[in-house]
Amino acid sequence: MKKLLAMLLSLLMVVTMFGCTSENNGGNQGGNEGSEKTAADVQKEILARIEPDVSVTGRVVVYSPNSNGEINAIRPGFTTKYPNVTLEIVSLGTGDCLSRIQAEAENPQCDVMWGGMNTEKWFNNQGLWEQYTSPNVANLPEEYKNNTGESAGYFTNFGLSGNTAFVINTAILNKLGVKTEEITGYQSLIDHAAQLKGQVLSGDPVKSSSAWQEMVAMLYLFGEGKDNKWDTLNLDKGWEYVGKFIEVVDGTVLSSSSAVYKNVAQGEAAIGVTYEDPALQLLKDEADDITMIYPEEGNNWTPCAAAIVKNAPNMDLAKLFIDFLISEEGQDLYTCTTLRPIITTKTNIVKGIKTFDEIPNVFLQDELYIASQTATWRAKWTELLDAYNAKK
């Protein structure tokens, strides 16, 4: 684990606000005047490099909880590569993706789940996935290849997701009498609970993968987690914080992670406890009165993955979709998004993104340990939430 953290800290390079200076993603070296390119410029260059394969035909269906920014960056790459393939993407929350795949297990209607997958999802949903190891796995850092061990091939890592970020509507927050600089992390939500009650939005950890990761971070940070050791957490203290957090959100959680940041951007609430990708997307889009922070207590990152559905009706095309995500072109397109490529030497070109050494207290997760605790932790969350709402 320490080796992995050291690799992340050393390989992720400093990025400019919109400039692109990496040969890997088509940018110019040097920094001469006029050399900076927007993400849209770089995306066009990458798409122009893709050699179409018109011999492949058919239709592939993908269920995905991914943000529109990610979908809009990657979809054109796949359809450029395979212009005679219809790519149908059905946008659903992670929980809804899994529920639908489970319900359709006897007659699969989907080929790939893109995003929302990780070790925990595989561990707790075994039997839903087809085993496939893409030849492009050779492109990935050793730590993320997932080509050995019990889970080998059942999911393919394609990006690194920041699980902890707050989206803040500064106009709403100021109306509540709280200064933007006073919101620094998880504890600051509790410190300003009197003003913020009902003005903090969160997803439901039972249904939303991002909300689950945020709750996991709370348990680690307030359960005296350190040195990336998970099996020695003081869970009583961790759950004590979670109980206070439920009070701040006033017992209301949203089933869709996208509703959290969208509602904050639309002025429906002051703060959204969300994840890095959509928070950065709002900054990139220059949304009015919106800023974001990384919680000062700590921030965790996990690989995000895709998986082929067991007995997928369009198996060959499903494999091609997985191949594309971790191809050089696919990973280069990820540099134009607010999600970090799994090939960590590639540099994102988005406003506001930081390297790990610029972010407070980066820590990593013990995925198998967390997977083994999923049922217990979900039950505990539901117990605390129901108890609070019963008293309202």
C-alpha positions in Angstrom: 0.0 0.0 0.0 2.8 2.4 0.9 4.5 1.5 -2.5 1.3 2.4 -4.3 1.0 5.7 -2.5 4.6 6.6 -3.2 4.0 5.8 -6.9 0.9 8.1 -7.0 2.8 10.9 -5.4 5.7 10.7 -7.7 4.1 10.1 -11.0 1.2 12.5 -11.1 2.6 15.7 -12.5 1.7 19.3 -12.0 -1.0 20.5 -14.4 -1.9 23.9 -15.6 -5.3 25.4 -15.6 -6.0 24.5 -19.2 -2.6 24.0 -20.7 -1.4 20.8 -22.2 2.3 20.1 -22.1 2.5 16.3 -22.3 3.6 14.5 -25.4 1.4 11.6 -24.3 -1.8 13.6 -24.9 -0.8 15.5 -27.9 0.3 18.8 -26.3 3.3 20.9 -27.1 6.5 21.0 -25.0 8.0 24.3 -24.0 5.4 26.8 -23.0 5.9 29.3 -25.8 3.2 31.9 -26.2 0.1 30.5 -27.9 1.2 26.9 -27.2 -1.6 26.2 -24.6 -4.5 24.2 -25.8 -8.0 23.7 -24.4 -9.3 20.2 -23.7 -11.5 20.5 -26.7 -8.5 21.2 -28.9 -6.7 18.2 -27.6 -9.7 16.0 -27.9 -10.0 16.9 -31.6 -6.3 16.1 -32.2 -6.7 12.7 -30.5 -9.9 11.9 -32.5 -8.0 12.8 -35.7 -5.3 10.2 -34.8 -7.8 7.3 -34.5 -7.8 5.0 -37.4 -11.4 3.8 -38.1 -12.2 0.1 -38.4 -15.3 0.0 -40.7 -15.3 -3.8 -40.7 -16.9 -4.0 -37.2 -20.6 -3.7 -37.1 -23.4 -4.1 -34.5 -24.7 -2.6 -31.3 -23.3 -2.5 -27.8 -25.3 -1.4 -24.7 -23.5 0.1 -21.8 -25.0 0.9 -18.3 -23.1 3.8 -16.7 -23.2 6.1 -13.6 -20.5 8.2 -15.2 -20.8 12.0 -15.5 -21.8 13.6 -18.8 -18.3 15.1 -19.1 -16.7 11.7 -19.1 -19.2 10.2 -21.4 -19.0 13.1 -23.9 -15.2 12.7 -24.0 -15.0 9.0 -24.5 -18.0 8.2 -26.6 -16.7 10.1 -29.7 -13.4 8.1 -29.5 -15.1 4.7 -29.6 -17.6 5.7 -32.3 -14.7 7.2 -34.4 -12.8 3.9 -34.0 -15.9 1.8 -34.8 -18.1 4.1 -37.0 -20.5 1.2 -37.9 -21.1 0.3 -34.3 -24.1 1.8 -32.4 -23.0 2.7 -28.9 -26.0 2.9 -26.6 -25.3 4.4 -23.1 -28.0 4.1 -20.4 -27.2 6.6 -17.6 -28.2 5.2 -14.2 -26.9 5.4 -10.6 -24.5 2.7 -9.6 -27.1 0.9 -7.4 -29.6 1.0 -10.3 -27.0 -0.4 -12.7 -26.4 -3.3 -10.4 -30.0 -3.9 -9.7 -30.9 -3.9 -13.3 -28.1 -6.2 -14.3 -29.1 -8.6 -11.5 -32.8 -8.5 -12.5 -31.8 -9.2 -16.2 -29.4 -12.0 -15.3 -31.4 -14.6 -17.1 -31.8 -12.5 -20.2 -29.1 -9.8 -20.2 -30.0 -6.5 -21.9 -26.7 -4.9 -21.2 -23.1 -5.7 -22.3 -20.9 -3.5 -20.1 -21.1 -1.7 -16.8 -18.8 1.3 -17.3 -17.9 3.0 -14.0 -19.1 2.3 -10.5 -17.1 -1.0 -10.5 -14.3 -1.9 -8.2 -13.1 -4.7 -5.9 -16.0 -4.2 -3.5 -18.6 -4.3 -6.3 -17.1 -7.5 -7.7 -16.7 -9.1 -4.2 -20.4 -8.5 -3.4 -21.8 -9.2 -6.8 -19.9 -12.3 -8.0 -21.6 -14.2 -10.8 -22.7 -11.1 -12.7 -19.6 -10.6 -14.7 -17.7 -12.2 -17.5 -14.0 -12.8 -17.2 -11.9 -11.0 -19.8 -8.4 -9.7 -19.7 -7.8 -7.1 -22.4 -4.4 -7.2 -24.2 -4.3 -3.5 -23.5 -3.8 -4.2 -19.8 -0.1 -4.3 -20.7 -0.4 -0.5 -21.0 -1.3 -0.1 -17.3 0.8 0.5 -14.2 1.4 -2.9 -12.5 -0.7 -2.0 -9.5 -3.8 -1.5 -11.6 -3.6 -4.4 -14.1 -6.0 -6.8 -12.3 -4.6 -9.7 -14.2 -3.7 -11.9 -11.3 -5.6 -13.1 -8.2 -9.2 -14.2 -7.6 -10.8 -11.1 -9.2 -8.5 -11.2 -12.3 -10.3 -10.2 -15.5 -13.7 -9.7 -13.9 -13.2 -5.9 -14.0 -10.8 -3.6 -15.8 -9.5 -0.4 -14.2 -9.5 2.6 -16.5 -9.3 5.6 -14.2 -8.6 7.0 -10.8 -11.5 8.6 -9.0 -11.2 11.2 -6.2 -13.8 10.1 -3.7 -13.9 13.2 -1.5 -14.8 16.7 -2.5 -17.3 19.4 -1.5 -19.2 21.5 -4.0 -20.1 24.9 -2.4 -22.6 27.4 -3.6 -21.0 30.5 -2.2 -24.0 32.7 -2.7 -26.3 30.4 -0.7 -23.6 29.8 1.9 -23.1 33.5 2.5 -26.9 34.0 2.9 -26.8 31.4 5.7 -24.2 33.6 7.5 -21.3 31.2 6.9 -18.1 32.4 5.1 -16.8 30.2 2.3 -13.4 29.9 4.0 -15.0 28.5 7.1 -15.9 25.3 5.2 -12.7 23.3 5.3 -13.8 19.7 5.6 -16.0 17.3 7.4 -15.7 18.7 10.9 -16.6 22.2 9.7 -20.0 20.9 8.7 -20.6 19.8 12.2 -19.2 23.1 13.6 -21.7 25.0 11.6 -24.6 22.6 11.9 -27.0 25.2 13.3 -26.8 27.2 10.0 -26.2 24.3 7.6 -28.9 21.8 8.8 -30.8 20.7 5.7 -28.4 22.8 3.5 -25.9 20.0 3.0 -26.7 17.3 0.4 -25.4 13.8 0.2 -26.2 10.7 -1.8 -27.4 7.5 -0.2 -24.4 5.1 0.5 -26.7 2.1 0.0 -27.5 3.2 -3.6 -24.7 5.5 -4.7 -21.1 4.3 -5.1 -19.7 7.9 -4.6 -21.8 8.4 -1.4 -20.6 5.0 -0.2 -17.0 6.0 -0.7 -17.6 9.3 1.2 -19.1 7.4 4.1 -16.1 5.0 4.1 -13.8 8.1 4.2 -15.7 9.4 7.2 -15.3 6.1 9.1 -11.6 6.1 8.4 -10.8 9.7 9.2 -12.9 9.9 12.3 -12.1 6.3 13.3 -8.5 7.3 13.9 -7.3 5.8 10.7 -3.6 6.2 10.0 -0.9 4.6 7.9 -3.6 3.1 5.6 -4.5 0.5 8.3 -8.1 -0.4 8.1 -8.7 -3.4 10.4 -7.7 -1.4 13.5 -10.2 1.4 13.1 -12.1 2.8 16.1 -15.5 2.3 14.4 -17.4 3.6 17.4 -15.8 7.0 16.8 -16.3 6.7 13.1 -20.0 6.0 13.4 -20.3 8.8 16.0 -19.3 11.3 13.2 -21.6 9.6 10.7 -24.5 10.1 13.1 -23.7 13.8 13.4 -23.5 14.0 9.6 -27.0 12.5 9.3 -28.2 15.3 11.5 -26.6 17.9 9.3 -28.3 16.5 6.2 -31.5 16.3 8.3 -32.0 12.7 7.5 -32.4 13.2 3.8 -30.2 11.5 1.2 -30.5 11.4 -2.5 -30.6 8.2 -4.5 -28.6 9.7 -7.4 -25.1 11.1 -6.9 -25.6 13.5 -9.8 -28.5 15.1 -8.0 -26.1 16.2 -5.2 -23.9 18.5 -7.3 -26.6 19.5 -9.7 -28.9 20.8 -7.0 -26.1 22.8 -5.4 -25.2 24.3 -8.8 -28.9 25.2 -9.2 -29.0 27.0 -5.9 -31.1 24.3 -4.1 -28.6 23.9 -1.3 -25.3 25.3 0.0 -23.0 22.3 0.0 -22.8 19.0 -1.8 -20.7 16.2 -0.4 -19.6 14.7 -3.6 -16.5 13.5 -5.5 -13.8 15.2 -7.5 -14.9 14.5 -11.1 -18.2 16.5 -11.2 -16.9 19.1 -8.8 -14.1 19.9 -11.2 -16.5 19.7 -14.2 -18.5 22.5 -12.6 -15.3 24.6 -12.3 -14.4 23.8 -15.8 -17.8 24.9 -17.0 -17.5 28.1 -14.9 -20.8 27.5 -13.0 -22.0 30.7 -11.2 -21.1 31.0 -7.5 -19.5 27.6 -7.4 -16.3 26.5 -5.8 -14.9 23.3 -4.4 -12.7 22.1 -1.7 -10.8 18.9 -0.8 -11.6 18.1 2.9 -8.7 19.0 5.1 -9.0 15.8 7.2 -8.1 13.6 4.3 -8.9 12.5 0.8 -9.0 9.0 -0.8 -8.7 7.7 -4.3 -9.8 4.4 -5.8 -9.5 2.9 -9.2 -12.7 3.0 -11.2 -13.4 0.1 -13.5 -15.7 -1.4 -16.1 -16.9 -5.0 -16.4 -18.5 -7.1 -19.0 -21.9 -8.5 -18.0 -22.2 -12.3 -17.8 -23.5 -13.7 -21.0 -23.5 -10.3 -22.6 -25.5 -10.5 -25.9 -22.8 -8.6 -27.8 -19.8 -10.1 -26.3 -17.2 -9.3 -29.0 -18.2 -5.6 -29.0 -18.2 -5.5 -25.2 -14.6 -6.7 -25.3 -13.7 -4.0 -27.9 -15.3 -1.4 -25.6 -13.1 -2.5 -22.7 -10.1 -2.6 -25.0 -10.7 1.0 -26.1 -11.0 2.4 -22.5 -7.4 1.4 -21.8 -6.0 1.9 -25.2 -3.6 4.8 -25.8 -6.3 6.8 -27.5 -8.8 6.1 -24.8 -6.5 7.0 -22.0 -5.4 10.2 -23.9 -9.1 11.2 -24.1 -9.3 10.8 -20.4 -6.8 13.6 -20.0 -9.5 15.9 -21.4 -11.9 14.9 -18.6 -12.1 15.6 -14.9 -11.3 11.9 -14.2 -7.7 10.9 -13.9 -6.4 8.3 -16.4 -5.3 5.0 -14.9 -2.0 5.4 -16.8 -0.7 7.9 -14.2 2.0 9.4 -16.4 -0.7 11.1 -18.5 -1.6 14.6 -17.5 -5.1 16.0 -17.2 -5.8 19.4 -18.7 -8.8 20.7 -16.7 -9.3 23.8 -14.6 -8.7 23.3 -10.9 -7.2 19.8 -10.9 -4.3 19.2 -8.5 -1.6 16.6 -8.1 -1.8 14.3 -5.0 1.0 16.2 -3.3 -1.1 19.4 -3.5 -4.1 17.7 -1.8 -4.4 17.3 2.0 -3.7 13.9 3.6 -4.1 11.5 0.7 -4.8 8.0 1.8 -5.7 4.7 0.1 -8.3 2.1 0.8 -8.0 -1.6 1.7 -10.6 -2.7 -0.9 -11.0 -6.3 0.2 -11.4 -5.3 3.9 -14.0 -2.7 3.0 -15.8 -5.3 0.7 -16.0 -7.7 3.6 -17.6 -5.0 5.8 -20.1 -3.8 3.2 -23.2 -5.6 4.5 -22.5 -4.6 8.1 -21.7 -1.0 7.3 -24.8 -0.6 5.1 -27.0 -2.0 7.9 -25.4 0.4 10.4 -25.9 3.4 8.2 -29.6 2.4 7.6 -30.1 1.9 11.4 -28.7 5.4 12.1 -30.7 7.1 9.4 -33.9 5.4 10.3 -33.4 6.2 14.0 -32.9 9.9 13.2 -35.9 10.1 10.9 -38.1 8.3 13.5 -37.4 11.2 15.9 -38.3 14.0 13.5 
